Amino acid sequence: MSQEMFQKERTLKMRERLIGQSCRLFFPQDPVKIVRARGQYLYDENGTQYLDCISNVHHVGHCHPLVTQAASAQMELLNANARFLHDNIVHYAERLAATLPKKLCIFYFVNSGSEANDLALRLARQYTRNEDVIVLDHAYHGHLTSLIDISPYKFRKLEGQKEWVHVAPLPDTYRGLYRRDHPNPGQAYADTVKDLIDEAQRKGRKISSFFVESLPSVGGQVILPSGYFPKVAEYVRAAGGVFVADEVQTGFGRVGSHFWAFQLQGEDFCPDIVTMGKPMGNGHPLSCVVTTEEIAGAFTANGVEYFNTFGGNPVSCAIGLAVLDVMEKEDLRGNAVRVGNHLKELLKQLQAKHPIIGDVRGVGLFVGLELVKDRVTLTPATEEAALLVGRLKMKHICLSTDGPWNSVIKFKPPMCFSLEDAERVSAEISHVLREETKFMLQTLKDLI
Ligand SMILES: Cc1ncc(COP(=O)(O)O)c(C=O)c1O
């Protein structure tokens, strides 16, 4: 039985006519139509298989049977308003609490990463009674109006920076202000935040929060230097603000060694608020904010109910629980360590042969391959990165780029990505780069 309702050309035409053009497709010149998926594989309308290296949302694998069964069983039984007492929400909160530092113990369930970050902003402001927010350059925290304001990646293309937003340098030790040859880049970058706080205070501004992705993704798959978070948290708290870790992309064991990427900054480090989303529901809209009793208490004290129609409903929570079960059963964190290390090793071998690969970095299954035109000037190889992605698509491998210049090839596959998948993708990259001269001369247009 055909799995498409319309032929591809017709779907495309309908999409052009009916869907807002700012909602972009992957591979816009020749989009891939996907009709089904399993694990780390996507299938188009002709049954062609694509290796999926980018779907971090489909965390435990596309359409995992344990997740779909949990969803359908709960949907058949009950999906009521979260104001009725139900076991799933508390059971799920308790399971999540077991992965977090003890201090983070009060949960709010919502439906997207943006909703989670918007609520985090409200919590921070209500608790501190301050307004201003510090963010990292190139950060993205969501699509709501409040979050576009704290996302330099977006607001730089729009009206610009609000007076209550302060942008700190991205602690990128490959091409940033302080690099790997610096004796203590964590401290040096933390001091840039301190300088920003001092400057804001001189202008009479008051800091509510420091919002940061535990590993900046849109910023270019950046691995933050050690010691950065604890030092920044000290400065931000001293200024009366709170530390918000955005784990929307990086949470739920993606880094392998830890459940949360902020834990890479030390077992003792604890944010005041953590937001989560994408991988939580394996594709089902499920996200969350967790915070301390004190911050939640201040939010309650304003006397206004927080009501979220869909947040924490029994079906969403059943799905969230199933995702945690699969992660444990299939040792997906262990897999992220093994496969991520192998992938990085293979990419480093390619780096030794190809000058265009400036940097290979990552933890677990959060890996970036940064392309440069020149290893001394570090000029971003933006067109070449687009060409590489286009070529790999022709080889039925889905990848994409990130970073301020779209010169970083990002790997954030479902956590069931295998050693063989890592070998296949690195072999194909190698194959494309071996034909480098030809590769450079090709035009973007005929490849994508
Ligand atoms: C780090 C980060 N935070 C928040 C969001 C917003 O999440 P959502 O698209 O689920 O609203 C995103 C989405 O890409 C993200 O990458």
Ligand as a Chemical Component Dictionary entry (heavy atoms), coordinates in Angstrom:
data_LIG
# 
_chem_comp.id                   LIG 
_chem_comp.type                 NON-POLYMER 
_chem_comp.pdbx_formal_charge   0 
_chem_comp.three_letter_code    LIG 
# 
loop_
_chem_comp_atom.comp_id 
_chem_comp_atom.atom_id 
_chem_comp_atom.alt_atom_id 
_chem_comp_atom.type_symbol 
_chem_comp_atom.charge 
_chem_comp_atom.model_Cartn_x 
_chem_comp_atom.model_Cartn_y 
_chem_comp_atom.model_Cartn_z 
_chem_comp_atom.pdbx_ordinal 
LIG C1 C1 C 0 18.557 25.130 22.502 1  
LIG C2 C2 C 0 17.134 25.274 22.111 2  
LIG N1 N1 N 0 16.268 25.785 22.992 3  
LIG C3 C3 C 0 14.961 25.922 22.691 4  
LIG C4 C4 C 0 14.480 25.539 21.466 5  
LIG C5 C5 C 0 13.009 25.711 21.142 6  
LIG O1 O1 O 0 12.389 24.484 21.153 7  
LIG P1 P1 P 0 11.011 24.245 20.351 8  
LIG O2 O2 O 0 11.332 24.304 18.898 9  
LIG O3 O3 O 0 10.577 22.884 20.829 10 
LIG O4 O4 O 0 10.070 25.311 20.774 11 
LIG C6 C6 C 0 15.335 24.981 20.529 12 
LIG C7 C7 C 0 14.841 24.560 19.199 13 
LIG O5 O5 O 0 15.551 24.307 18.260 14 
LIG C8 C8 C 0 16.706 24.843 20.849 15 
LIG O6 O6 O 0 17.577 24.345 19.989 16 
# 
loop_
_chem_comp_bond.comp_id 
_chem_comp_bond.atom_id_1 
_chem_comp_bond.atom_id_2 
_chem_comp_bond.value_order 
_chem_comp_bond.pdbx_ordinal 
LIG C1 C2 SING 1  
LIG C2 N1 SING 2  
LIG C2 C8 DOUB 3  
LIG N1 C3 DOUB 4  
LIG C3 C4 SING 5  
LIG C4 C5 SING 6  
LIG C4 C6 DOUB 7  
LIG C5 O1 SING 8  
LIG O1 P1 SING 9  
LIG P1 O2 DOUB 10 
LIG P1 O3 SING 11 
LIG P1 O4 SING 12 
LIG C6 C7 SING 13 
LIG C6 C8 SING 14 
LIG C7 O5 DOUB 15 
LIG C8 O6 SING 16 
# 
